[in-house]
Amino acid sequence: MKIIISGGGSGGHIFPAVAIANAAKKRWEDADILFVGAEGRMEMEKVPAAGYPIKGLPIAGLQRKLTPQNIVKNLQLPFRMAKSRKMVKTILKDFKPDIVVGVGGFASEPTLKAAAKMGFTTMLQEQNSYAGLTNKILARGASAVCVAYDGMDRFFPKDKIIFTGNPVRSDIEQMSVTHAEGCAHFGLDANGRVLLSVGGSLGARSINQMILNHLHFFRENRIQLLWQTGRWMYEEAVAAVKAAGVEEWVKVHQFIARMDMAYAAADMVISRAGAIAISELCLVGKPVVLIPSPNVAEDHQTKNALALVDRGAALMVRDTDCNTHCLPQILELFENSVTRESMSEAIGKLAVRGAADKIVDQIERLVTKKQ
């Protein structure tokens, strides 16, 4: 079995892609799996770390903030796209995949488009409740679209849609870690209250800034914070925590590799509303305050969040209100165990297990059908 998996850009695309690859390897031990990503993006580091080869394309996204440097980058885009398309054709001819799977991100567009045009079987994995323009276009040439939300026939042909759920990291889906073990891993008091803040694998400026503005809140209310800042604000956060003298209450991490430990330690979570983050939160069943990113296509994170809020499974705070409204909501939740338990029960009911295996079922079905 020869599979190309294309996409990336953030953990929300990379972790599902790796989960699919791992499930394929479990089914076919001798499966040959190649990733195609974008040069300079997160996948170029995370995919090899997971044990898979990856080819990088020079493709990039449009820079919307028009600085002189970004204008130059935008002018280079047509050349980057042309070079990427040429490279993809060579990769496909050399590798000869049985199927090409797109998971979203810059690289998936030229890869899936070229694969379909060259007659290779293609499949999409759409993580969000609101499909982006690229996947809507790519779906025309795809044999199947694996989705995680109901009502996706608004975006894709009904006969191509397969409900699988979103694949997540196996250590989170199987969650064998106890609260005490999670707290010990991060140096937290298991008898105290623990809040986990994750703004996504790349961080979230507004969430990070809100925490920086209110560091004394955690000591004053005796709440321990486990804080994933992402790369851009890590050093500033470490310095601020030290200056405020709250190291005992606020534990800063640039990136948390052991998210199973983090979820096990947490009593409550602050998170962006990316599709994979939500899928993980449903599996771990913790009360969550979602702060959707406003900087995403078609405001899809707000739509993801509302899908939970409407079922009593989460609270949502707008990004613009984050600084003033988020921590009061957190404090109110910590002091209301009935609401917390109700939210945990509601979010747990939305969990979908075995998504990666269901996607591999579709890979097997499509490849067998073509053969």
VEXRODO-348350 format. One line per 10 residues: number of its first residue (from 0); their letters; for each residue x negated, y, z negated of C-alpha. Coordinates in nm, 4 decimals. Layout:
NUM> A> X:Y:Z | ...
REM end
This chain:
0> MKIIISGGGS> 0.0000:0.0000:0.0000 | -0.1519:0.3322:0.1114 | 0.0044:0.6453:-0.0387 | -0.0740:1.0150:-0.0045 | 0.0639:1.2392:-0.2798 | 0.0513:1.6099:-0.2020 | 0.1083:1.9213:-0.4126 | -0.0019:2.0831:-0.7358 | -0.0805:2.4331:-0.8594 | 0.0405:2.3789:-1.2165
10> GGHIFPAVAI> 0.0963:2.0998:-1.4662 | 0.4619:2.0962:-1.3628 | 0.3605:1.9514:-1.0253 | 0.0448:1.7629:-1.1233 | 0.1693:1.5550:-1.4188 | 0.4653:1.4071:-1.2246 | 0.2331:1.3321:-0.9317 | -0.0090:1.1436:-1.1571 | 0.2814:0.9610:-1.3252 | 0.4008:0.8428:-0.9818
20> ANAAKKRWED> 0.0466:0.7307:-0.8906 | 0.0116:0.5407:-1.2194 | 0.3471:0.3652:-1.1655 | 0.2426:0.2720:-0.8096 | -0.0888:0.1310:-0.9359 | 0.0999:-0.0699:-1.1974 | 0.3165:-0.2249:-0.9242 | 0.0413:-0.2717:-0.6639 | -0.2965:-0.3129:-0.8300 | -0.4802:-0.2708:-0.4995
30> ADILFVGAEG> -0.2797:0.0386:-0.3925 | -0.4946:0.3009:-0.2178 | -0.3780:0.6438:-0.3379 | -0.5114:0.9761:-0.2106 | -0.4080:1.3195:-0.3369 | -0.4061:1.6319:-0.1203 | -0.4150:1.9611:-0.3118 | -0.5189:2.3242:-0.2800 | -0.8806:2.4349:-0.3290 | -0.9453:2.6189:-0.6534
40> RMEMEKVPAA> -0.6190:2.5065:-0.8127 | -0.5659:2.2998:-1.1260 | -0.5171:1.9698:-0.9397 | -0.8781:1.9722:-0.8191 | -0.9826:1.9162:-1.1829 | -0.6899:1.7206:-1.3324 | -0.6427:1.4597:-1.0572 | -1.0051:1.3307:-1.0587 | -0.9864:1.3301:-1.4414 | -0.6886:1.0916:-1.4052
50> GYPIKGLPIA> -0.9033:0.8644:-1.1858 | -0.7778:0.9487:-0.8351 | -0.9566:1.0965:-0.5295 | -0.8329:1.4307:-0.3953 | -0.8902:1.6351:-0.0794 | -0.8624:2.0139:-0.1142 | -0.7065:2.2416:0.1486 | -0.8002:2.6129:0.1748 | -0.4304:2.7084:0.1567 | -0.3087:2.9787:-0.0851
60> GLQRKLTPQN> 0.0097:3.1670:-0.1683 | 0.1140:3.5193:-0.0787 | -0.0189:3.7782:-0.3263 | 0.2751:4.0019:-0.4166 | 0.0754:4.2560:-0.6216 | -0.0806:4.4699:-0.3488 | -0.4273:4.5559:-0.4787 | -0.7063:4.6072:-0.2188 | -0.8452:4.2635:-0.3066 | -0.5019:4.0969:-0.2683
70> IVKNLQLPFR> -0.4373:4.2694:0.0663 | -0.7587:4.1115:0.1981 | -0.6441:3.7710:0.0631 | -0.3053:3.8101:0.2351 | -0.4733:3.8955:0.5660 | -0.6682:3.5692:0.5388 | -0.3528:3.3586:0.4916 | -0.2813:3.2776:0.8607 | -0.6403:3.1554:0.9034 | -0.6207:2.9491:0.5826
80> MAKSRKMVKT> -0.2925:2.7938:0.6999 | -0.4324:2.7098:1.0453 | -0.7422:2.5501:0.8923 | -0.5280:2.3563:0.6409 | -0.3043:2.2176:0.9166 | -0.6095:2.1025:1.1137 | -0.7627:1.9370:0.8050 | -0.4337:1.7612:0.7175 | -0.4110:1.6057:1.0656 | -0.7632:1.4644:1.0242
90> ILKDFKPDIV> -0.6830:1.3316:0.6742 | -0.3659:1.1595:0.8006 | -0.5415:1.0054:1.1033 | -0.8280:0.8737:0.8895 | -0.6241:0.7493:0.5916 | -0.3175:0.6164:0.7820 | -0.0760:0.6228:0.4841 | 0.2323:0.4023:0.4601 | 0.4116:0.6986:0.3017 | 0.3433:1.0636:0.2111
100> VGVGGFASEP> 0.5047:1.1998:-0.1063 | 0.5441:1.5750:-0.1659 | 0.5745:1.6990:-0.5255 | 0.5778:2.0755:-0.4622 | 0.3001:2.3340:-0.4633 | 0.0981:2.5030:-0.1882 | -0.0526:2.1917:-0.0300 | 0.2725:1.9979:0.0107 | 0.4061:2.2195:0.2917 | 0.1319:2.1640:0.5571
110> TLKAAAKMGF> 0.0819:1.8012:0.4480 | 0.4477:1.6921:0.4649 | 0.5184:1.8928:0.7787 | 0.2221:1.7393:0.9664 | 0.3002:1.3895:0.8362 | 0.6620:1.4042:0.9560 | 0.5556:1.5418:1.2955 | 0.2999:1.2611:1.3355 | 0.5599:0.9941:1.2587 | 0.4581:0.9014:0.9036
120> TTMLQEQNSY> 0.7306:0.8268:0.6480 | 0.7711:1.1173:0.4025 | 0.9549:1.1571:0.0728 | 1.0094:1.4554:-0.1585 | 1.0246:1.4745:-0.5365 | 1.2226:1.7878:-0.6309 | 1.1811:1.8677:-0.9997 | 1.4096:2.1698:-1.0401 | 1.7850:2.2241:-1.0559 | 1.7451:2.4873:-0.7830
130> AGLTNKILAR> 1.5469:2.3777:-0.4772 | 1.2940:2.6162:-0.3233 | 1.2925:2.7163:0.0433 | 0.9892:2.4988:0.1293 | 1.1485:2.1763:0.0052 | 1.4778:2.2597:0.1784 | 1.2856:2.2819:0.5089 | 1.0686:1.9739:0.4401 | 1.3786:1.7677:0.3539 | 1.4828:1.7778:0.7213
140> GASAVCVAYD> 1.1931:1.5480:0.8120 | 1.1926:1.3444:0.4888 | 1.3466:0.9983:0.4536 | 1.4500:1.0547:0.0893 | 1.4595:1.3262:-0.1763 | 1.4236:1.2184:-0.5407 | 1.5994:1.4629:-0.7758 | 1.6471:1.5187:-1.1485 | 1.9719:1.7186:-1.1535 | 2.3275:1.6621:-1.0353
150> GMDRFFPKDK> 2.4757:1.8724:-0.7548 | 2.1601:1.8794:-0.5407 | 2.3654:1.8212:-0.2251 | 2.3900:2.2030:-0.2224 | 2.0314:2.1969:-0.0939 | 1.9671:1.8570:0.0640 | 2.1542:1.6116:0.2897 | 2.3693:1.3974:0.0587 | 2.2631:1.0693:0.2198 | 1.8945:1.1392:0.1427
160> IIFTGNPVRS> 1.9375:1.2213:-0.2295 | 1.8292:0.9669:-0.4920 | 1.8772:1.0542:-0.8611 | 1.5627:0.9385:-1.0434 | 1.4960:1.2016:-1.3081 | 1.1569:1.3679:-1.3420 | 0.8509:1.1499:-1.4061 | 0.6630:1.2493:-1.7209 | 0.3432:1.1356:-1.8882 | 0.3804:0.7810:-2.0213
170> DIEQMSVTHA> 0.2482:0.8704:-2.3691 | 0.5376:1.1174:-2.4056 | 0.8018:0.8840:-2.2636 | 0.6923:0.6064:-2.4999 | 0.6147:0.8372:-2.7999 | 0.4678:0.6003:-3.0596 | 0.3068:0.8801:-3.2654 | 0.4501:0.9738:-3.6071 | 0.5007:1.3277:-3.7412 | 0.2260:1.2700:-3.9993
180> EGCAHFGLDA> -0.0210:1.1500:-3.7333 | 0.0572:1.4507:-3.5120 | 0.0010:1.6936:-3.7989 | -0.3238:1.5225:-3.9017 | -0.4509:1.5439:-3.5414 | -0.4166:1.9259:-3.5433 | -0.5033:1.9899:-3.9093 | -0.1461:2.0847:-4.0069 | 0.0386:2.0235:-4.3344 | 0.2958:1.7494:-4.2629
190> NGRVLLSVGG> 0.5135:1.8773:-4.5483 | 0.5345:2.2300:-4.4033 | 0.7352:2.3712:-4.1123 | 0.5681:2.3395:-3.7688 | 0.6478:2.5416:-3.4564 | 0.4926:2.4492:-3.1193 | 0.4542:2.7189:-2.8526 | 0.3781:2.6051:-2.4968 | 0.3967:2.8518:-2.2103 | 0.3109:2.5876:-1.9512
200> SLGARSINQM> -0.0311:2.4514:-1.8567 | -0.1455:2.7945:-1.7324 | -0.0011:2.9900:-2.0266 | 0.2736:3.2547:-2.0389 | 0.1747:3.6174:-2.0922 | 0.4988:3.7420:-2.2484 | 0.5197:3.4522:-2.4967 | 0.1518:3.4894:-2.5860 | 0.1871:3.8660:-2.6267 | 0.4935:3.8226:-2.8495
210> ILNHLHFFRE> 0.2958:3.5914:-3.0786 | -0.0040:3.8293:-3.0825 | 0.2291:4.1136:-3.1862 | 0.3725:3.9141:-3.4788 | 0.0897:3.7034:-3.6214 | 0.1809:3.7962:-3.9806 | 0.5324:3.6530:-3.9248 | 0.3952:3.2994:-3.9587 | 0.2206:3.3549:-4.2919 | 0.5110:3.5596:-4.4320
220> NRIQLLWQTG> 0.7657:3.2889:-4.3445 | 0.5354:2.9936:-4.4160 | 0.5654:2.8559:-4.0627 | 0.2675:2.6778:-3.9062 | 0.2194:2.7565:-3.5383 | 0.0538:2.5201:-3.2910 | -0.0176:2.7543:-3.0000 | -0.1203:2.6583:-2.6452 | -0.2300:2.9872:-2.4871 | -0.3555:2.8757:-2.1461
230> RWMYEEAVAA> -0.6876:2.9923:-2.0056 | -0.6296:3.3659:-1.9710 | -0.5491:3.4637:-2.3291 | -0.7349:3.2013:-2.5294 | -1.0356:3.4078:-2.6403 | -0.8207:3.7113:-2.7232 | -0.5872:3.4907:-2.9280 | -0.8717:3.3299:-3.1250 | -1.0173:3.6739:-3.2090 | -0.6754:3.8158:-3.3081
240> VKAAGVEEWV> -0.5942:3.5220:-3.5371 | -0.9304:3.5574:-3.7090 | -0.8916:3.9358:-3.7480 | -0.5430:3.8896:-3.8969 | -0.6706:3.6237:-4.1388 | -0.4015:3.3726:-4.0421 | -0.6207:3.0786:-3.9316 | -0.4481:2.8592:-4.1915 | -0.1091:2.9237:-4.0269 | -0.1891:2.9648:-3.6566
250> KVHQFIARMD> -0.3839:2.6940:-3.4693 | -0.4959:2.8154:-3.1241 | -0.5621:2.5813:-2.8292 | -0.6401:2.6745:-2.4700 | -0.4881:2.3492:-2.3452 | -0.3381:2.0615:-2.5446 | -0.4353:1.7300:-2.3873 | -0.2487:1.5180:-2.6436 | 0.1018:1.6564:-2.5971 | 0.2462:1.3425:-2.7580
260> MAYAAADMVI> 0.0666:1.4445:-3.0794 | 0.1877:1.8046:-3.0427 | 0.5524:1.7059:-2.9922 | 0.5332:1.4604:-3.2832 | 0.3941:1.7326:-3.5129 | 0.6526:1.9951:-3.4135 | 0.9845:2.0577:-3.5869 | 1.0775:2.3066:-3.3168 | 0.9447:2.4278:-2.9801 | 0.9149:2.7547:-2.7851
270> SRAGAIAISE> 0.8738:2.6798:-2.4148 | 0.9066:2.8067:-2.0623 | 1.1858:2.6327:-1.8698 | 0.9877:2.4519:-1.6031 | 1.1529:2.1295:-1.4914 | 0.8851:1.8955:-1.6288 | 0.8705:2.0777:-1.9639 | 1.2478:2.0338:-1.9929 | 1.2277:1.6646:-1.8994 | 0.9665:1.6122:-2.1716
280> LCLVGKPVVL> 1.1692:1.8077:-2.4287 | 1.4764:1.5938:-2.3569 | 1.2716:1.2786:-2.4206 | 1.1254:1.4013:-2.7517 | 1.4583:1.5479:-2.8699 | 1.3284:1.8522:-3.0573 | 1.5248:2.1815:-3.0974 | 1.3905:2.4309:-2.8447 | 1.4093:2.7999:-2.7621 | 1.3577:2.8390:-2.3869
290> IPSPNVAEDH> 1.2107:3.1582:-2.2389 | 1.2417:3.1217:-1.8592 | 0.9663:3.2741:-1.6489 | 1.0994:3.5581:-1.4319 | 0.8135:3.5110:-1.1835 | 0.9430:3.2017:-1.0030 | 1.1317:3.1430:-0.6785 | 1.5082:3.2040:-0.6941 | 1.4808:3.2467:-1.0746 | 1.5044:2.8662:-1.0970
300> QTKNALALVD> 1.3768:2.8480:-1.4572 | 1.6806:3.0411:-1.5815 | 1.9021:2.7919:-1.3964 | 1.7072:2.5021:-1.5540 | 1.7516:2.6552:-1.9001 | 2.1242:2.7229:-1.8579 | 2.1778:2.3569:-1.7659 | 2.0728:2.2793:-2.1277 | 2.2278:2.5834:-2.2974 | 2.5703:2.5003:-2.1499
310> RGAALMVRDT> 2.5530:2.1604:-2.3224 | 2.4450:2.2980:-2.6626 | 2.1027:2.1397:-2.6120 | 1.8858:2.4553:-2.6319 | 1.8815:2.8285:-2.6990 | 1.7629:3.0733:-2.4343 | 1.5973:3.4140:-2.4730 | 1.5373:3.6331:-2.1666 | 1.1731:3.7131:-2.0957 | 1.2427:4.0862:-2.1369
320> DCNTHCLPQI> 1.3885:4.0214:-2.4861 | 1.1166:3.7799:-2.5925 | 0.9232:4.0232:-2.8130 | 1.2251:4.1248:-3.0240 | 1.4649:3.8286:-3.0135 | 1.2602:3.5083:-3.0117 | 1.1163:3.4852:-3.3643 | 1.4423:3.5907:-3.5395 | 1.6126:3.3039:-3.3500 | 1.3365:3.0661:-3.4625
330> LELFENSVTR> 1.3726:3.1724:-3.8272 | 1.7511:3.1354:-3.8115 | 1.7133:2.7836:-3.6678 | 1.4613:2.6796:-3.9341 | 1.7143:2.7836:-4.1990 | 2.0072:2.5959:-4.0365 | 1.9488:2.2203:-4.0395 | 2.3011:2.1453:-3.9070 | 2.2395:2.3442:-3.5854 | 1.8940:2.1885:-3.5431
340> ESMSEAIGKL> 2.0329:1.8363:-3.5732 | 2.3156:1.9169:-3.3306 | 2.0674:2.0554:-3.0739 | 1.8372:1.7533:-3.1132 | 2.1258:1.5148:-3.0542 | 2.2514:1.7097:-2.7496 | 1.9097:1.7413:-2.5814 | 1.8311:1.3737:-2.6460 | 2.1436:1.2721:-2.4520 | 1.9993:1.4394:-2.1408
350> AVRGAADKIV> 1.6805:1.2305:-2.1386 | 1.6142:1.0163:-1.8293 | 1.3687:0.7307:-1.8768 | 1.1705:0.5309:-1.6228 | 1.1746:0.8041:-1.3557 | 0.8296:0.7188:-1.2138 | 0.9307:0.3533:-1.1660 | 1.2537:0.4593:-0.9935 | 1.0520:0.6770:-0.7537 | 0.8162:0.3863:-0.6816
360> DQIERLVTKK> 1.1280:0.1743:-0.6100 | 1.2133:0.4274:-0.3370 | 0.8572:0.4204:-0.2004 | 0.8816:0.0411:-0.1749 | 1.2264:0.0586:-0.0138 | 1.1187:0.3110:0.2528 | 0.7919:0.1354:0.3383 | 0.9633:-0.2047:0.3607 | 1.2390:-0.0557:0.5785 | 0.9835:0.0912:0.8207
370> Q> 0.7844:-0.2322:0.8376
REM end
